[in-house]
Amino acid sequence: MTTTAKNSPNLDGASILVTGGTGSFGRRFIRTVLERYKPERLIVFSRDEQKQYEMANDRRFQHPALRYFIGDVRDGARLEMAMRGIDYVVHAAALKHVPTAEYNPFECIRTNVHGAENVVTAALRTGVRRIVALSTDKAANPVNLYGASKLASDKIFVAANNLSAGSDTRFSVVRYGNVVGSRGSVVPLFERWIAEKADHLPVTDPRMTRFWITLQHGVDFVLSSLAMMQGGEIFVPKIASMKIVDMVEAMAPGMKIRVVGIRPGEKLHETLITRDEARSTYELHDRYVIAPAFHFWSEETHLADGAKRTPEDFDYTSDGNTQWLDPAALKRLLSEPRD
């Protein structure tokens, strides 16, 4: 397998399953795969019947390779049934809203942690070749349950490579920040308030910063990580930060803001790579690779392509980032298609 981050995997003739396939990421990932490749099967696995119905009747998703499976990652038996004959799995299903997880902790754990265990078990039992799990910047130095649950999920997927001895099944993780315009994010919230001609926009704290990535960039990053993974890595893209107050200025110049206070579980700034993780992190031209603590395989992707170690005092935070979006740059991102 080639190990350049520029490459994407050859998915022609492959069978692929996407958990959370009716979400923002899942829909864009599936559209991208159908546009670029000729998969044998592409399974949309999700628990929402209505979203599957709408997707199946959307002209953009009229393709003979598409299959729709109603199922929940909490149901290991259903996952195992869906993964039979599958080559690649992209695990995008999650309970992802921070306040929701704080108020519904048991449900968060069942989906994000037990669900990860079920995906791993089903993949091992059915002989899936490669699994990439989507993570979040909130999994680094977590202060909320959502972040802690995704950290646990990341650990499960990395450690799963210990369980695949004697087989070709390998697991890796992709970790990135907020997706511009994804469902439930601040961008559609602001857009709704602006459309309703509100006299202000709510901002939790004017100092707050976040990492931002477009939906298509996220999809392309997952595809390239799928191509270069050896198993056990956490791939982190180099992406820009932005202040929330600058976002308001970009979307509604001159509009008043009202500071409403940080919500339960929120942080002022996010972290993609902690200082402790820096000791096992390598830098490539477009990403960082956090190498696994255990050497699962003889070939190590993170040592390829002229990768260099990050300094031991390195960390990757939204407030200490070297790349920043100004209002004009955000306007360009907002003009890109979202779904």
Beta strands, then each sheet from edge to edge (+ up, - down):
strand 1: 15-19
strand 2: 41-46
strand 3: 66-70
strand 4: 88-91
strand 5: 130-136
strand 6: 170-176
strand 7: 178-179
strand 8: 200-203
strand 9: 209-213
strand 10: 234-237
strand 11: 240-243
strand 12: 256-259
strand 13: 271-273
strand 14: 281-283
strand 15: 287-290
strand 16: 308-309
strand 17: 316-317
sheet 1: 3+ 2+ 1+ 4+ 5+ 6+ 10+ 15- 14+ 16-
sheet 2: 7+ 9+ 11-
sheet 3: 8+ 12+
sheet 4: 13+ 17-
end
